């Protein structure tokens, strides 16, 4: 059966990825100040890109004939920014019908036409983690996207072969949903229980299959296989270590709770998202090897973030927790370099440490650190180029490159960068974000109350 | 053995030290001399190696040849900078504590026409937001009620004091949320026709109220205030109708801005401030021609239309300024507690076309002028209130540290719950629990 599953998956992925034609380019970026992130900052340095990969980083690299040359004199070159918490380019976010819905996947609802992709590129972002919402304790699987804006093929946006990830959620959002729907969980006690129950059922499911798989090898076996259950299959994949858990969380107690659950079920790969009170249990997070993906300074929009501090990222970093700064928001995403710089105000992180929060660290959290997140030979050529130091308020992202292809060029930007224009749209009706709401389309497919806006954060 | 005699005394000292530390630090007043600083006065250039003298709540001397009185507490500011306190021209500080919890929010009241609802009444001087905001150099904010067409009266407050009277910074303005033809967000699924109808209905409501207020003013004037019955809405609008009080008109869509300019002219409203003005850049010339001041923001925001250039919200204040509009910058933060990011909104405006100097003016002297408190706030000048801060450098730069803050001459403790968490948890004791 395993073989059949594998074959089935292989066929599926062929179907999904075979036609995905990803453009890859070559270029020589000359004479910039290069933040490699992993190997220091190099002045007057060139970066050679061949067919979408960085092949060489060094001084005075001879230009191969015919190669596109980008003069980065006086400019700052860093790895493309990675946002470990995004909801852009998704046409729906929450499958909030049950406390446990790991069978769904945001990869099914990727919208390559979203203008948010281009706007993120204009902020130096090259990779985003397109997450399910936080309506339920175990939500859907997520998709890691590369911002190859210009394609109309959703498959092209997928970061091919990126590890599988899934959204969990603790605290007010899942308990609020439970209360509205009259089901568990309605408290943090219930959240722990529904997660433990789900994994316990998954273990039984795995055992049933194992028994069957052993039995069917016996001579003269007669019987039918147990029924296939995608929900339990997915949970089993988490238990087997095949899926990285990304858990929406705020309070120290619930973070600690999930660490205990993970320990009991042998789940090692866990990234806490938002994790506003992570600073209170930083030693526990570090000891477990759990990671943290945080806001720079958001607080007070709900009770569970009232006791926050903008020093969170610094405290986590200093305690040895691999930490990233994320956006969860189409606007904030456009200046993650500035959000990272706030750790220099709040706790005095060094340049490399601050830049790691939006490059190599989120890459580690998504399991793609061998491919992106630093400027090194062999890595994919996802690069952001800035006028002025990227941690300065006066910086301007001027060029964003994905797989060696320029996807944003401030010089060449025309006002209207949409890929699709609805012939029926009214051109004179603008949209303004209400001051007390968050930005992205968290409400799509959800209820109409303002409360639901916060099923994202 | 002998030493044991001292033990009780040591305990006593230890006890008092602990007791003192356990108290929240208080603000301190007195005479302060901030010496050897680079002073960005905003209105009178930059003074290097200068001194600012603070006494009885005022700035009493500024310059390079200031004589420091003997009783002054000298604060050496070598290598540091002095700026006037930053003014956020629009925020929810003091009116909301926790965005999503109605019991922790006092920003809106029932009713469409309720200009008599006063923000100053509901401002919580003990809000956790206040220390968080002021230790970032944002000393003064306009706190705005939200909700219906006339949701109430906004108040300019200093972020120090124990009762609203101590915080009041000398300006109140009636808020008018002008009917908008824009959508409220992606979730606003009304048809164009529905939007149009809603706007027409609201506009006729506003016109009715205004006409009534004009009548009320005439009656009130004719009878010297004795012939009118108790009518709180009208009483709140009286100063505006008479041209004594300001009307803060929240408006963002280009067409609506034009509509407001028309409306203001038609109704002969004398003191008008436009707020928000996200699409001001589309009609900047017309705003400039009308001679109406603008409080623009937030700056760190998405463009209002999908087909607009990605950086339009960043560029908006600069484009308005370039067209000749008097423009201040606000955060409009009413739910995330980040009025403290005002210098970054200004910094983005500076970077995307406004220039640093004008962006600095847009969060200091310009809002002070717009609110009519330029004799007290907005620059480092003799005679002004000692509402200022000392920083390690340019306050727009993200990594800059704010070192001292003074509000009305009170030296503010550089502590908030957020810094206290840092102190407690950077190296938590005990560390990791054993598992």
Interface residues (C-beta under 8 A of the other chain):
Chain A: X115 X118 X119 X122 X263 X279 X280 X282 X283 X284 X286 X287 X297 X298 X299 X300 X301 X302 X303 X306 X307 X308 X309 X310 X311 X314 X315 X318 X330 X331 X332 X334 X335 X338 X341 X342 X344 X345 X346 X347 X348 X391 X392 X393 X394 X395 X396 X413 X415 X416 X417 X418 X421 X426 X427 X428 X429 X430 X431 X432 X433 X434 X435 X436 X437 X439 X441 X443 X444 X448 X451 X454
Chain B: X92 X96 X97 X98 X99 X100 X101 X104 X107 X128 X129 X146 X180 X181 X182 X183 X184 X185 X186 X187 X188 X192 X195 X252 X253 X254 X255 X276 X278 X279 X298 X300 X301 X302 X304 X305 X306 X307 X308 X309 X310 X311 X332 X333 X334 X335 X336 X337 X338 X340 X341 X344 X347 X348 X350 X351 X352 X356 X396 X397 X398 X399 X400 X401 X417 X418 X419 X421 X422 X425 X426 X427 X428 X431 X432 X433 X435
